[in-house]
Amino acid sequence: MGVHKSGFVNIIGNPNVGKSTLMNAFVGEKLSIITSKAQTTRHRILGIVNGDDFQVILSDTPGIIKPAYELQSSMMDFVKSAFEDADVLVYMVEIGEKMLKDERFFNKIKSSSIPVLLLLNKIDASEQEVIETQVQYWQEELPFVEIHLISALKNFNIKPVFERIIELLPEAPPYYPKDQLTDKPERFFVNETIREKILLHYKKEIPYAVEIETEEFLEDDDIIRMRAVVMVERDSQKGIIIGHKGSALKRVGVESRKDLEKFFGKQVHLELYVKVNKNWRNDARQLKRFGYNNK
């Protein structure tokens, strides 16, 4: 029997650098939702990739920000935990970016005792001269890290990076069953799929004031019946989410159902409702209920 490697590979970076795209490229499944809006990822999501002699446990964390309210503080707690249990740290940046939005986290990278891979993303949209300047900047800023040039969206250089990650993992038995893809329950992916559609179709504050709760998930041989509630903070937001004669909510429901049918591989019946849940983003009890407070 050969050597088996296992470990936690935690992906960190500022909002909108492509962490979720990278995570999904590594896993080969859409586990993390992807939109062009900042703060799309709110939780720490594990994606597990298994081979005969390795298990890579990838962790996609929220983009690093300076918290403005309790929900964002909880999101940054997920980032803190990612530093604590990592065997390999993946620090993702894009062309033109300088450091993290929170200096404390950047200092943690500078003083890291574990291997750090710095992935310079979106190189497909940049000139060679600009890329070379960026590489030089990061070599001076973080001389001990390995720098890799990638395009997560175009799947460029992803395989070599993944192979390097496996090389860096410690020898260990698998932490999770070999057929497991993630640590999250099925309802979590229902919630995230619906929230992704809201991020795509609504503007300004609306997507950030929304939380989803799947109240019913009943699976038969050929169909899954789901009922989910869209929580908002104010009555005016409820009206916007529903739209004229329910048209906006219907669009969210139809698009979510299609994605969920692909994800689960069977027919889905999805019912959506909207409820007002005032000030949930600053309510510690509510945040715990939605899985945010991990202290």
GUKE-941787 format. One record per residue (C-alpha): residue number from 1; residue in one letter; x, y, z. Coordinates in nm, 3 decimals. Layout:
BEGIN
 minu roke      c1      c2      c3
  NUM    A       X       Y       Z
...
This chain:
BEGIN
 minu roke      c1      c2      c3
    1    M   0.000   0.000   0.000
    2    G   0.146   0.340  -0.099
    3    V   0.155   0.664   0.094
    4    H  -0.179   0.844   0.142
    5    K  -0.194   1.224   0.169
    6    S  -0.477   1.426   0.321
    7    G  -0.517   1.784   0.432
    8    F  -0.706   2.112   0.442
    9    V  -0.639   2.362   0.165
   10    N  -0.794   2.696   0.248
   11    I  -0.862   2.958  -0.020
   12    I  -0.859   3.321   0.093
   13    G  -0.861   3.660  -0.077
   14    N  -1.049   3.987  -0.123
   15    P  -1.404   3.982  -0.262
   16    N  -1.448   3.915  -0.635
   17    V  -1.107   3.757  -0.703
   18    G  -1.260   3.430  -0.829
   19    K  -1.223   3.204  -0.522
   20    S  -1.553   3.027  -0.583
   21    T  -1.470   2.971  -0.952
   22    L  -1.137   2.817  -0.846
   23    M  -1.303   2.596  -0.584
   24    N  -1.556   2.465  -0.837
   25    A  -1.279   2.407  -1.096
   26    F  -1.083   2.199  -0.844
   27    V  -1.386   1.998  -0.729
   28    G  -1.545   1.958  -1.073
   29    E  -1.887   2.044  -0.929
   30    K  -2.067   2.370  -0.862
   31    L  -2.053   2.388  -0.483
   32    S  -1.991   2.761  -0.438
   33    I  -2.230   3.011  -0.597
   34    I  -2.074   3.263  -0.833
   35    T  -2.187   3.618  -0.916
   36    S  -2.008   3.942  -0.998
   37    K  -2.129   4.099  -0.671
   38    A  -1.905   4.129  -0.366
   39    Q  -1.982   3.914  -0.059
   40    T  -2.142   3.636  -0.263
   41    T  -1.984   3.374  -0.036
   42    R  -2.111   3.406   0.322
   43    H  -2.015   3.070   0.470
   44    R  -1.708   2.851   0.474
   45    I  -1.780   2.574   0.224
   46    L  -1.576   2.254   0.205
   47    G  -1.528   2.069  -0.124
   48    I  -1.365   1.726  -0.104
   49    V  -1.158   1.581  -0.390
   50    N  -1.058   1.216  -0.359
   51    G  -0.797   1.009  -0.541
   52    D  -0.657   0.663  -0.472
   53    D  -0.374   0.808  -0.264
   54    F  -0.501   1.152  -0.161
   55    Q  -0.790   1.351  -0.016
   56    V  -0.784   1.727  -0.069
   57    I  -1.029   1.918   0.151
   58    L  -1.076   2.257  -0.012
   59    S  -1.228   2.544   0.178
   60    D  -1.387   2.847   0.010
   61    T  -1.423   3.136   0.257
   62    P  -1.597   3.475   0.233
   63    G  -1.400   3.755   0.067
   64    I  -1.205   3.954   0.326
   65    I  -1.372   4.282   0.423
   66    K  -1.386   4.518   0.720
   67    P  -1.717   4.425   0.889
   68    A  -1.996   4.685   0.901
   69    Y  -2.256   4.473   1.083
   70    E  -2.289   4.148   1.279
   71    L  -2.341   3.922   0.976
   72    Q  -2.013   4.044   0.824
   73    S  -1.832   3.989   1.156
   74    S  -1.955   3.629   1.152
   75    M  -1.836   3.594   0.792
   76    M  -1.487   3.707   0.897
   77    D  -1.490   3.448   1.177
   78    F  -1.506   3.182   0.903
   79    V  -1.192   3.338   0.751
   80    K  -1.013   3.328   1.090
   81    S  -1.095   2.958   1.126
   82    A  -0.949   2.895   0.778
   83    F  -0.609   3.017   0.901
   84    E  -0.623   2.791   1.204
   85    D  -0.661   2.448   1.043
   86    A  -0.492   2.490   0.703
   87    D  -0.221   2.254   0.584
   88    V  -0.177   2.464   0.269
   89    L  -0.294   2.822   0.223
   90    V  -0.403   2.944  -0.119
   91    Y  -0.394   3.325  -0.138
   92    M  -0.577   3.439  -0.448
   93    V  -0.521   3.783  -0.600
   94    E  -0.597   3.942  -0.935
   95    I  -0.395   4.172  -1.158
   96    G  -0.355   4.519  -1.006
   97    E  -0.449   4.417  -0.654
   98    K  -0.248   4.528  -0.350
   99    M  -0.271   4.334  -0.024
  100    L  -0.584   4.227   0.166
  101    K  -0.857   4.464   0.279
  102    D  -0.777   4.366   0.640
  103    E  -0.412   4.417   0.738
  104    R  -0.429   4.166   1.024
  105    F  -0.506   3.884   0.782
  106    F  -0.227   3.997   0.551
  107    N   0.018   3.989   0.842
  108    K  -0.100   3.634   0.917
  109    I   0.002   3.535   0.565
  110    K   0.340   3.707   0.610
  111    S   0.407   3.509   0.927
  112    S   0.261   3.180   0.802
  113    S   0.448   2.863   0.900
  114    I   0.264   2.651   0.640
  115    P   0.312   2.649   0.260
  116    V   0.144   2.943   0.083
  117    L   0.057   2.941  -0.287
  118    L  -0.018   3.283  -0.431
  119    L  -0.242   3.246  -0.736
  120    L  -0.244   3.547  -0.968
  121    N  -0.585   3.515  -1.132
  122    K  -0.741   3.657  -1.452
  123    I  -0.411   3.665  -1.641
  124    D  -0.604   3.595  -1.963
  125    A  -0.728   3.956  -1.950
  126    S  -0.383   4.114  -1.900
  127    E  -0.076   4.212  -2.099
  128    Q   0.249   4.021  -2.045
  129    E   0.432   4.330  -1.924
  130    V   0.165   4.398  -1.660
  131    I   0.179   4.035  -1.542
  132    E   0.559   4.051  -1.505
  133    T   0.532   4.371  -1.300
  134    Q   0.273   4.205  -1.075
  135    V   0.487   3.896  -1.022
  136    Q   0.780   4.117  -0.923
  137    Y   0.559   4.314  -0.681
  138    W   0.441   3.997  -0.503
  139    Q   0.790   3.844  -0.497
  140    E   0.908   4.151  -0.306
  141    E   0.599   4.168  -0.083
  142    L   0.588   3.796   0.003
  143    P   0.928   3.646  -0.089
  144    F   0.857   3.305   0.069
  145    V   0.538   3.218  -0.126
  146    E   0.508   3.020  -0.449
  147    I   0.351   3.227  -0.727
  148    H   0.135   3.060  -0.993
  149    L  -0.033   3.235  -1.286
  150    I  -0.387   3.112  -1.351
  151    S  -0.725   3.186  -1.504
  152    A  -0.988   3.013  -1.289
  153    L  -1.264   3.100  -1.538
  154    K  -1.074   2.959  -1.839
  155    N  -0.937   2.664  -1.637
  156    F  -0.581   2.771  -1.728
  157    N  -0.300   2.619  -1.516
  158    I  -0.551   2.473  -1.266
  159    K  -0.431   2.112  -1.299
  160    P  -0.060   2.188  -1.228
  161    V  -0.161   2.396  -0.922
  162    F  -0.378   2.112  -0.794
  163    E  -0.095   1.863  -0.843
  164    R   0.139   2.094  -0.649
  165    I  -0.116   2.113  -0.367
  166    I  -0.119   1.732  -0.340
  167    E   0.263   1.731  -0.321
  168    L   0.250   1.974  -0.027
  169    L  -0.010   1.780   0.177
  170    P   0.102   1.582   0.483
  171    E   0.086   1.204   0.493
  172    A  -0.243   1.115   0.659
  173    P  -0.548   0.889   0.621
  174    P  -0.865   1.046   0.472
  175    Y  -1.062   1.272   0.708
  176    Y  -1.394   1.212   0.529
  177    P  -1.553   0.909   0.358
  178    K  -1.408   0.871   0.008
  179    D  -1.746   0.918  -0.163
  180    Q  -1.824   1.247   0.017
  181    L  -1.818   1.568  -0.190
  182    T  -1.882   1.835   0.076
  183    D  -1.954   1.887   0.445
  184    K  -2.277   2.078   0.380
  185    P  -2.629   1.926   0.390
  186    E  -2.857   1.923   0.086
  187    R  -3.073   2.210   0.215
  188    F  -2.767   2.435   0.222
  189    F  -2.728   2.403  -0.156
  190    V  -3.097   2.475  -0.207
  191    N  -3.057   2.795  -0.003
  192    E  -2.741   2.898  -0.188
  193    T  -2.889   2.833  -0.534
  194    I  -3.189   3.056  -0.459
  195    R  -2.965   3.324  -0.307
  196    E  -2.746   3.321  -0.619
  197    K  -3.049   3.404  -0.837
  198    I  -3.141   3.692  -0.605
  199    L  -2.784   3.825  -0.626
  200    L  -2.807   3.809  -1.006
  201    H  -3.147   3.975  -1.050
  202    Y  -3.182   4.236  -0.774
  203    K  -2.982   4.554  -0.719
  204    K  -2.847   4.775  -0.439
  205    E  -2.910   4.654  -0.085
  206    I  -3.174   4.388  -0.164
  207    P  -2.943   4.083  -0.213
  208    Y  -2.751   4.163   0.107
  209    A  -3.069   4.190   0.315
  210    V  -3.183   3.842   0.205
  211    E  -3.142   3.504   0.371
  212    I  -3.296   3.177   0.252
  213    E  -3.434   2.898   0.470
  214    T  -3.547   2.565   0.322
  215    E  -3.835   2.454   0.542
  216    E  -3.920   2.133   0.356
  217    F  -3.707   1.885   0.160
  218    L  -3.892   1.564   0.074
  219    E  -3.719   1.323  -0.163
  220    D  -3.896   1.043  -0.354
  221    D  -3.749   0.813  -0.618
  222    D  -3.819   1.049  -0.908
  223    I  -3.886   1.393  -0.753
  224    I  -3.773   1.620  -0.467
  225    R  -4.036   1.853  -0.320
  226    M  -3.893   2.167  -0.161
  227    R  -4.043   2.465   0.015
  228    A  -3.816   2.761   0.087
  229    V  -3.865   3.101   0.249
  230    V  -3.689   3.417   0.132
  231    M  -3.625   3.634   0.440
  232    V  -3.598   4.011   0.399
  233    E  -3.556   4.289   0.656
  234    R  -3.832   4.531   0.551
  235    D  -4.183   4.527   0.399
  236    S  -4.063   4.739   0.105
  237    Q  -3.800   4.473   0.024
  238    K  -4.070   4.204   0.028
  239    G  -4.259   4.389  -0.245
  240    I  -3.947   4.423  -0.459
  241    I  -3.859   4.054  -0.424
  242    I  -4.211   3.946  -0.525
  243    G  -4.238   4.195  -0.812
  244    H  -4.543   4.288  -1.023
  245    K  -4.801   4.009  -0.988
  246    G  -4.527   3.783  -0.851
  247    S  -4.322   3.794  -1.173
  248    A  -3.981   3.860  -1.011
  249    L  -4.018   3.580  -0.754
  250    K  -4.142   3.343  -1.024
  251    R  -3.825   3.404  -1.230
  252    V  -3.608   3.326  -0.926
  253    G  -3.808   3.007  -0.868
  254    V  -3.788   2.884  -1.229
  255    E  -3.412   2.947  -1.260
  256    S  -3.341   2.792  -0.918
  257    R  -3.546   2.482  -1.000
  258    K  -3.351   2.426  -1.325
  259    D  -3.015   2.448  -1.145
  260    L  -3.134   2.225  -0.861
  261    E  -3.253   1.960  -1.106
  262    K  -2.901   1.954  -1.255
  263    F  -2.741   1.944  -0.909
  264    F  -2.958   1.662  -0.769
  265    G  -3.008   1.476  -1.099
  266    K  -3.384   1.446  -1.069
  267    Q  -3.709   1.643  -1.102
  268    V  -3.761   1.923  -0.849
  269    H  -4.081   2.090  -0.732
  270    L  -3.995   2.420  -0.560
  271    E  -4.231   2.651  -0.371
  272    L  -4.101   2.996  -0.272
  273    Y  -4.244   3.234  -0.012
  274    V  -4.126   3.574   0.116
  275    K  -4.128   3.678   0.484
  276    V  -4.011   3.988   0.669
  277    N  -3.755   3.910   0.942
  278    K  -3.656   4.250   1.077
  279    N  -3.290   4.329   1.141
  280    W  -3.179   3.964   1.110
  281    R  -2.827   4.070   1.000
  282    N  -2.757   4.224   1.342
  283    D  -2.941   3.965   1.553
  284    A  -2.699   3.712   1.707
  285    R  -2.977   3.458   1.773
  286    Q  -3.102   3.474   1.414
  287    L  -2.748   3.452   1.275
  288    K  -2.685   3.139   1.479
  289    R  -3.005   2.989   1.344
  290    F  -2.885   3.054   0.988
  291    G  -2.547   2.892   1.061
  292    Y  -2.328   3.205   1.085
  293    N  -2.215   3.242   1.445
  294    N  -1.947   2.974   1.474
  295    K  -1.786   3.104   1.792
